[in-house]
Amino acid sequence: MAVPPVTHPDQACGLEPLAQRYLSYVRVEKRLAERTALLYTADLQKLQTQAQAAGVLLPEVTHTHMRRWVAQMHSAGRSPRGIALILSGWRGFYNWLGLQGQVASNPVQGVRSPKVPKPLPKALGVEEAVQLASYASEDADPVREARDHCITELLYGCGLRISELTGLDARDGTDARGWIDVDSAQAHVLGKGGKRRSVPVGSKAIAALNQWIAMRAQWAKQDAALFINAQGKRLSPQHIRVRLKQRSLKAGLATPVHPHMLRHSFASHVLQSSGDLRAVQELLGHASITTTQIYTRLDFQHLAKVYDAAHPRATRGK
């Protein structure tokens, strides 16, 4: 966003007196940084330019004006986020005018910026996920390698959040934050909002877990955490992010992998195979199925790519 070269908000040339007073007010009351003050000024200058073009003063701007200006900004290519920020600045100005008795209602109230399209979650293909989960480093410390391999298998094999993974304890029981019952092949985790859930653990993850548990004693001290560092302390989420990124690159993947990407991959691959959205919701621990439905879009994207590549009459546009 281009910002006019204004030294102080209340010295913005050409603004109506009410806008000048508002800028002085927010600069004192909110103790705005200079950059923020300049953005407030720029937004009001845009507002006044639009009002002048419509032949009205700032207090005379209506809801209809606002809706038309939003449409114009959107047509001109301004991003939904940029429009939302501008509207936020204008809304604050008209709230203040209302407190001053200058307007009967806020013309920005109820006016929304265009919706920001939600990006699809990034997920690995099945072959890439298996390549990462199967990777074994011959040069790494065997204890660290066993731990990192187990972490990868659990993230992809169970769809765990990173907080759920780091919360796992080596012991089971009600006093544990989370634990894995090897006999029943179930992970009992503490999810968002303190909600507990159980998810099945596959045979590959169980094998990796048994290998890690057998070697964990070389590092274990007093900490009850299942996943620890060489000093015997519970691993932090940031440590796991760094290790997984390094591991994915060493495994030959083109894109660095982060823990949530493996959760997305888990959900997408289960949905592709089963088509059971409710089951995926339960496995992920989503409170609402609306959150899970984004994977149907990801699944359709996968099917569309298969169609484009395989069907002899495929003519879908890119």
N, C-alpha and C positions, 0 to 999 in steps of 0.2 A: 504494500500500500504506500503510495507516494505521500509524503508529509510536507506541507508547505513550510517554508523557512520562517517560523514564528518564534520569536524569542520567549515570550510568555503567553499563556492562553488568554489572559485578559487584555493583551495588546494586539490580538488578531484583528487586522484591518478589515473594515467593511462589515463586520458582524453587527446584527441588531443589538441594541442596548441590553435586551433581556438575555441574549446569548452571552454577552460579555459578563453580565452579572452572575450567570450560572457558572461560567468557567472560573470566575474568581471564587465563588462559593465552594465548588468541588475541590479546587486546588488547596483551599485552606482547611476544609472539613476532612477531606480524604488524604491530605498530604501526599498528593500525587507526585510520582517521579516525573522528571521533565519529559521523558519519552511518552509516558502515559498521558500527560497533559497535552502534548502535541497531537496525539491521536484523538483525544476528545475534541480538540479544536478543529482538526481536519474533518471529523464527522459532522460537526455543526456547520462547517462551511459547505459541505455537501448538501446538508439539509436546507440551508438558506438558498443555495443555488437552485435547488429543485422548487422551493417555494416561490422564488422570484420568477422562474419560468412559468409557474402556474398562476402568477399574478396575485399571490396572497402573502400576508405576513406570517411569521412563524406561529403565533397563537391561533391563526385562522386555518391551519392545516387540518384536514379531516382524515378519517379512516380510509376513505376512498382514495385520497391522494397517496397515502402510504402504500396501499395495495398496488397501485399503479407503479409507484417508484420501485417497489420490490421486483415487480415483473420486468421493469426496464433494466434494472441491475442484473437480473438473471439472464435476460436476453443478450446483454452486453458481455456475458461470459464471466461475471464475478462469481466466485465460489460460494456455495451455500454457507460455509463457515464464515467467509468474509461478510456476507449479507447479515448473518446472525449477529456478528460483532457490531456492525453499524446500527442495526435495530436496537441492540442493547444500549448503545450510547444515546440514541434518540429517545428511547423509552425513559431513561433516567432524566433527561432534560424535561420531558413533558410531565413526569411525576413532580418535578420541582415546580414547574409552571402551575400545576394544580394546587400545590401547597401555597403558592403566592396568589391564588385566586385569579389567575390569568386565563385558565381554560377550565371548561366544565367537565371534560373527560379527556383521557389520554388517547390520542388517535393511533398510537402504536399498539395499544392493548388488543390482543387477539390476532395481530398480524405476525405471521411466522415466515421465516426464511424457507426456501425450498429444502426438502429433505435431503440429507447427506446419504448417498447410497452406502449401505453397509458392505464393507469389503468381505469377500469370502475368506474363511479361515485357510491358512496355508497348511497343506497336508502333503506328506510324501506319498508317492506311488507305492504299491504293495512291494514291488521289487526293491525299491530304495530302502523301505523300512526294514525288510528282511536282511538286506545287505548291511545295514547299520547294526541291527540286533545280533547278527552273526559274526560281526567283526571281532577279531582277537588280535591284540598287539603282541608281537613276540619280543619286543624290546622293553616293554614297560615292566615296572615292579610287579611281581605276581599278585601281591595283596591288593595293590591299587587297581590292577587290571580286573581282578575278580569282583571288586566293589563296583567299578564303573560298568562292567558288563551286566551285573545284576541290576543296577539302576536303570540302564537302558531297556532291559527286558521288562522291568516292572512298569516303566513309563509307557512303553508301547503296548505291552501285553495286558495292562489293566486300565489304561486311560487315566492314571492318577494325576491330580494336580501336583505341582511341585511342593506346595505346602503340606499336602497329604503325605507325600513321599518322605520329606524331611521330618515329619512328625512321627514316623514309625519308630517304635521301640523294639529292642531285641527280645523283650519279655512280653508275655501276653497277660491278660487280666484287665479288670475294670479300671485299675489305676494307670494303665498305659494310655498314652495319647492315641496310639494306633499300633496294630501288630498284625503279623501274618501267621495264620494257623496252617502249618505245613501239612498236617494230617488231612484236613478237610479242603486244602488248596483254596483258602479264602483269605483275602486281605480285609481287615476291619480298620477303616480309616475315619478320621475326624475331618469332615468337610466344611464348607462355608456355613457360617451361622451356627457353628458348633453342632451340626447335624452329623450323626454317625451313619455309615452305610457299609455294606459288605459287598465285595466284588470278587468274582472267581479269578484264580491265578492259574495260568496255563502251565503245562508241563515244562516248557523251555525256561520259563521264569522260575519255577520251583527248583529246577536243576541248577540254575545260576545262583539262586538264593542259598541252596545247600553248600555250594562251593564257597560262596562268600562267608557264610557263617563258620565254616571250618577254618577259614583263614583270619577271620575278624579278631580272634583271640590274640593275635600277634600285636594288634594295636589297642585292644580294649583295655580300659582302665576303670574309671568309676562311672562314666556316662552310660545311661541306659539306651541311648540312641542306637538304632539298627545300623545307620550309615554314619561312619565316623572318619576323621582324618587320621594322619599318622600320629598325632598327639592324643588321640583318643577322644576328641571333642566332636559333638554333633555337627554334621555338615550344614553349611548355610545354603540357601537357594542360589545365591550368587556363585558360590563355588561349583555347584552342580551345573549351572548354566555355562560357565567357562569350560569345564571338563567335557560337557556334551558337545559344545561347539568344536573343540579341538578333536574330539573323537570322530565326529561326523566328517570332518575334513580329511583326517587320516584314513577313514574308511572309503574315501574316494567319492563322496557325494559332492555334487556341484554347489549345493546351497548349504550354508551353515545351519545346523539344526538347534532349535531351542526346545526346552521341555514341553511347552504347550503345543508345539507342532506335532509332537508324538501323541499327545492327547487327541488332537484333531485327526491324526492319521488313524488312531485306534477307532474313533467314532465313525469316520468315513468308511473304513474297511469293513467294520461290523455291519454297517447299514447297507453297503453294497452287496454283502453276502446274504444278509437275512431279510432286508427290507422292513425290519421291525423297529419303527421309530420309538415306540414306547419302551422297548427293551433298552435301546441306546440311551434314552432319557434316564432310566433307572441306573444303568451302569455308570453314567457320568455324574449322577447326583444332581441333575437339574431340577429346580423346584417347579419350573413351568416347561411344558413341551414346546412352547414358542421359542425358547432358547435353543432347543435341540433341532428345530426345523431348518436352521441354516445349513445343516448337513444334507438336507434333501436337495438344496441348490448345488452343493458341492458334488453330490452323487449324480445329479442330472448333467453337470458339466463334464463329469467323467464319461457318462454314457454318450454324450454328444460327440466327444472326441473319438470314442470307439466307432460311432456311426460314421463320422467323417472319414476315418481312416479305412474302414472296412467295407462299407456299402458301395456297390458299383454305381449306384444312381445318386450318391450323395452330392448335393449341390448347395449345401448350406453355406451362407456367407460367413466370412470371418467376423 
